[in-house]
Amino acid sequence: MSDPKTDAEESKDPQVVNLTNASAETIQAELVRMHQSGANNLFADEVGMKESGAVGMKAHTVSAHQSVMFALKADEVNIAHGGVVVTQANEVHLQGNAGLVAGDEVSMRDGYSLVVAGRDVRTERVETLVLLAGNVEGDVTTLVDTRGAILAGVLGGVISGLFLLVGNLMFRRRK
């Protein structure tokens, strides 16, 4: 037996939200379409954005064109001519710029990023500061790749350990 209050509250949530030249604090729906609009918090199964922005978003599928997002978590993300600060998704297709991209399958082209991490990464004309990937295909320029990150971590640990050992030996109190 279901709770009538819960059923009534669920029925208040719209199934489809269309925003044009508008802004919203929180949107929760099955389908959200935004055009030249913005939202602080967005929760949906499917999101379509054009020339829009969102601060926090959790969705199943996101398609965005000339749009910007701050924090995005989704199953599938498609961004064309846009940007995202932080995204985590199973499948990411990005044409544009990003801060941190994490996903199982990452496809990126014509963009810049700080960090790209993924099991399978496909790139075309991409520059990134750090690339962590199991398999990489394509044209990518990176400052630190997976081997470089591991090497930097090992060397940093060894050097830190040596400094601590020398410092401990030099300043040991004698009884």
Secondary structure, 3 states (H helix, E strand, C coil): CCCHHHHHHHHHCCCEEEEECCEEEEEEEEEEEEECCEEEEEEEEEEEEECCEEEEEEEEEEEEECCEEEEEEEEEEEEEEEEEEEEEEEEEEEEEEEEEEEEEEEEEEEEEEEEEEEEEEEEEEEEEEEEEEEEEEEEEEEEECHHHHHHHHHHHHHHHHHHHHHHHHHCCCCC
